[in-house]
């Protein structure tokens, strides 16, 4: 059963959990991972709206103002899709769009009760009707200045002077709190395109260097950016902790990594976090993707320059993709998907270790390093109950020319 979730970008953390709950019920879930894009992106979104049997509208202060979310909603209504409104952040009832006030599920503070309410509301929905023989007119792509920037970033070529002008414009937009999260993604996308001048590439790396930044989800004061992705390490009320757990009640001071404590000290992170209003950048790291000023973006884009290969003949870019897919499968508790990324030997010998550990943890991918004799990727694993967490270095293996997760026992034993 195909479930479509319409949501505002700032609610992505809540959507990940919502998606996991639906998938535990055996439903296939699709939600847009891009916050903006060109016509191809919009066509893909509308295609998934047509193909869904349940349309979930994630209600929040941002989604009810989002042109894209409202366009998706009206299109789903015209297609006669069953609609399930789910509150992920509270808004005044008077502000909720027409047609969404009945059958609301309050999911803002997820609990066993809200999960049961979600299941009951889902089961009470009518069956999806066949699509009309004459499909309604497709809504136009929502207009946004961001689309113009995206078109420039994705152009076949960008002149050197245009690169500097484009970066300058994005840096100005980055100071706007309402636009910051989306502009940050544009900068990541710009970093991943080929043909950047060395100066522009260096400037982008300085902006996107590891460090504390305002939380893009706006749930906490600050969130730690590791240079490639947002981690689960956050700051609230001057205290540092993992957002998979409840905030610590007492600040007991910095601890060593791996020690079970109310606080979590991330490798390379400052021991005393700064307020979100004054983001402090950590010392810049040289990542495996950075070679002679060239960068392979975490999302898979490749800039000009050389790639460093480890002992495996498999593609380093593919290693990042496998690691990310594996982590996503773990976080959604999708055992079948997870097994697709595990080597045959581990599926036979160590399958019990994957289930026993990952059923009780949420995982963040921190880095992928194939430029070593034993290629590995590093994850931050936080227990779903309590405040303990651990950093694991998990081996990758080249199996028939493709990367696979392998030898999980080495990671769990610290070898």
N, C-alpha and C positions, 0 to 999 in steps of 0.2 A: 504494500500500500504506500503510495507516494504522498508524503506530507511536505507542503511548501511552507516555509517560515519567512514571513516578511518582517524585517526588523531594521532599526536604526543602528548605524555602525557602533555607536558608543555602548550599545547593549550586547556586544558580541560575547562577553564573558557569560552573561546569563543565558544567551542562546545556545552556547556549547552544552550547558547542563540540560536545557530543555530538549535539545536534540538527543542527548544521551538517554533521557527518560523515554522519549518516543521510540528510540531504537531498541531499548530493552523490551518494549512491547512488540517488537518484531516488525516495525514500520521502517520503510526507507525514507530518509529525510533529506531534503535539499534546501540549502539556504545560500544566498549569494555571498561569496567570499570577497567580492570586489565592492568598494564603496562607490565607484563611479567607473565609467568607461565609455567607449564609443557605441556606435549603432549595433555592432556585433554583440557586445555585452548585453545591451537592452533586448535584442532579439532572443538571446539565450534565456534571459530572465522570463520574458513573456512565454516562451515555449514551455518552461517548467510550470508556469501558472496554468497553462492549458492542460498539461499532463498530470496535474495533481488531483487527488481525490478528496483532500482536505487542505484548506488554506488557513494557516495560523497567522493571525496578526498580533505581533508582540507589541503591546501598548506601553508607551513611555512618553515623557515630555518631548523627546526628539522624534519618535516615529509619527506622532500625530501632526507634526509640522513638516515631515519629510515629503517632498513632492514625489519622490520615487515610491515610497511606501504607500502613499495615498493613491497613486496611479495604479500600483499593483492591486490594491484593495478593490478599487472600482472596476478594474478589468476582471478580477475574480468574481465579483458580483454579477457582471454582465455575462460571464460564462456559466453561471449557476453552480459555482463551486461551494460546497459546505464550508462555512467560515467559523473558526473557533478563535474568539478574542482571549488573549492571555496577557495579564498585567505583569510586566517585568520590572517596571518602576512606576510608582503611584503618581497619578495625575487627577485633578478634580474631575468628578463625574461629568460635569457640564461641558468639559473640554473634549470628551471622548466623541469621535465621529459617529454620525447617525448609523444605526444598524449594528453597533458594537456594544451597546449597553446591556443587552440581554445575554445571559449565559456566560458572563465574565468569569474567568478563573484567575484568582489572585495567586500569582507565582512570584511576587516580588521578594518574599522571604521563603525560599524553598524549604519545605518540611515534608514529613511523611503524609501529613494531612493534605497539603497542597498537591502532592503527587497523586494521591487518591482522587482528589477533586478533578485533577486534569484527566485522569483515566475515565472517570464517570462522565465528564463533559464530552470527551472524545467519543465514547460509546453511544452517547445520546444523539449524536449528529445524524441527520438523515443521510441516506446513500447518495453519492454523487450522481447527478443526472447526466445523461449523454450530452456532449457538447452540441450547441445549436447547429443546425445544418448550415445556416449562414452565420459565420462568426462575427462577433461585434468588431468594430474598428479598433485597431490596436492603439493604445495611447502613445503619444509621441515621447521620445526620450526626454526625461526631465532636464530642463535647461539649467546650466550651472557654469560659472566661470571655471570650475575645476575641469569640466570636459574640454575646454579650450586648452588648458595646460596639458591635459593628458594627450590630446592630439599632437601637441608640439613634442612631447616626450617620446611618443611612438612614431614620429615621422622617420622616414628612411634616413634622412641626414639632418643634422643641425649644425649650422655654421658656428665657428669658434666664438664669434662675438655674440651670437644668439644664445649659445650655451651660458655664457656669463650673465646675460640679461635675464634669461629664464631662471637661473639659480637665484639671482638677486631678488626677483619678484616673489619667488617661493619663500625666501628668507623673511621678507616683509610679511607675507601672509602667515608665516609660522608664529608670529607674535599675537595673532588673534586667537583667543581661547576657544571660540566657537568653531574655528576652522583648523585648529592645530593638528588634530588626529588625522584628518584627511590629507593635509599638506605633508605631514610626515610620511605617509604612504607614497605620495608623489615623489618625494625625495628618494625614498628607497627604490622606487621604480626608475628614476633618473639615474641613480647609481649603477643600475644593472644594465644600462644600454651601452652599445659599443660606440667608439669614436669620441669619447670625452677627452678634452684636453687634460694634461697633467694637473694644471692649476685647478680646474673645476672639479676633477676627481678628488684632489687633495682637500678642497674646501668642503665637499660633501662628506668625506670621511671624518673631518673634524666635527661637523654637525652631528653625524650619526655615530660618533664614537661611544663606547660603553659609558654608562653613567646614569644617575638619577634624572628622571624627567617627569613632568606632570602626567598623571595616570591618564592614558588615552580613553579609558572606559569611565573616567570620572567617578570611580567608586572609592578611591583613596587619594591621599595627598600627592603621592609620588609612586612611580613604578620603575624598576630597574630594567634598562635597555642594555642588552649584552653586546650590542654592535651589529646584531643580525635580527634578533627577534625580541619581543617583550617577554620578560620572565614572570614568574609568579611571586617574586620578591617585591613587597610593597612597604610603604611607610604611612602610618596614620598616627596622629597625635605624638609625633616625634619618636615612635617606636617602629622597629623593623621586624617584619614577620612574613610568613607565607600566606597568600590570599586564599589558599585552600583550607586554611585553619582559622579558628577564631583569633582575634587580636589578643596579644598577651596582656595580662592585667597589670603586671609590674615589670618595669624595665630593670633587669638584673645586670645590665652591662654586657659588653661583647663576649661572645663565646667562641670556642674553636669549632671549625666545621666538623660535622659528624656527631657532635655532642647533642644528646637529646635535651632540649631546652625550649622555653617559650619563645625564644628568639632564634632567628636564623641568620647567620653571617655568610654572605655569599662570597665565593672566591673573587678577589679583585674589587669588591665593593667597599666603600668607606665604612668604617665601624660606627661613625656617628652620622646618620643620614641627614641630608639638608632638607629644608622645607621645599615644597614643590615650586614655590614662587621663585626660588633661586636655585636652579638646577646645577648641581655640581658634577662635572664629568670626571670619570675615573681615568687613570692613566691609560693611554691608548695602547691597545694590544695589536700585535701583528697576527692576523688570522691566517689559517691555511689557504683561504681564498685569495689573499692579497699577494701578488707577485709583481714586483717592479711597477707598482702603482696601479696595476690592473686588479679588478675585483670580480669575483663570481658571486652574484647576489644569492642570498639564501633561497629566494623563490625560484632560482634556476636560470636567471639571465646571465649572459657572459659578456664581459667587456673585452676590448682588445687587450692583447698581451699573451703571456704564456700561462699554462696550467701546470701545476706541480702534481706529478703522479707518484703514488706510493708503490708498493711491491705488486699491487694488483693491476691487471690489464683493464679492469672495468672502469667506467667513466666516473671521475670524482663527483661530477654534478649529479649523476644518478645516485651516488651514495647519500648525498644530502636529501634527495627526494625519497629514497627508501626509509631513511631515518625519520623524516617528517611523517610519512605515511604510517610508519610503525607507531610513533608516538600518538598520532591521531586515533589509530585503532585502539590503543591502550586506554586512552581517555574516554572513549565512547563505549568501552567494554565490548568491542566487536571482535570476538574470538576468531571468526572465520577470516576477517580481513587481516588480523594480526598474523595468522598462520601463513598468509601469502608472502610475508616478508621475513620468515624465519627459515634457516637452512634445514635441509632434510635430516641431517644428523640430530639437530636439536629437537625437531619435531618428534623424533623417535625416542631420544634419550632423556630430554629435559623438558618435555611439555608440561610436566607438573610444576616446574619452577616458575614458568611464565604465569600460569593460572594462579598459583598460591601467592605470588608477590603482587602482580598487577591488578588483581581484584580488589586490593585494598589501598591503592595509591593513585594519585594524579601526577602526571609527568610533564615536565617542560624540557624541550630540546635546547641545550646550551651551545653545543659546538659539534662539528664533524671534522675529523682529521684522518685523511687517508695517506698523508705524507709521512708514513712511518712503517716500520716492518710489520707491525700488527695494527692495521687500520681499526679505528674505533670512533664511536660517537658518545658524547657525554650528556647525561640527563640529570635533572634535579627531580627526584621522586619524593613527593609529600604524601604522607599517610592521610587517608580520608577522614580518620578520626584522630584527635589529638593534634599536637603541634610538631611532632618529630618529622624529620626529613633527612634525606641522604643523597649524596652525589655519586652516581655510578658511571663507570666507563665501560661501555658495552662493545665487545668485538664485532667487527664486520668481516665477512668472508666472501671471496669471489667464487660463486657457485655457477659453473657453466657460463661464465662471462657476465654474470649479473650479481650485484651486491645482495647479500642476505645477512640478517642478524644471526649471530651464531655464538656458541659457547657462553650462554648466559650465566653458567655456573661460575665462570671466571669473574664476571662482574659482581655477582652476589658474594663471592668469597674475597673480593678485593684484590685479585691477582691481575 
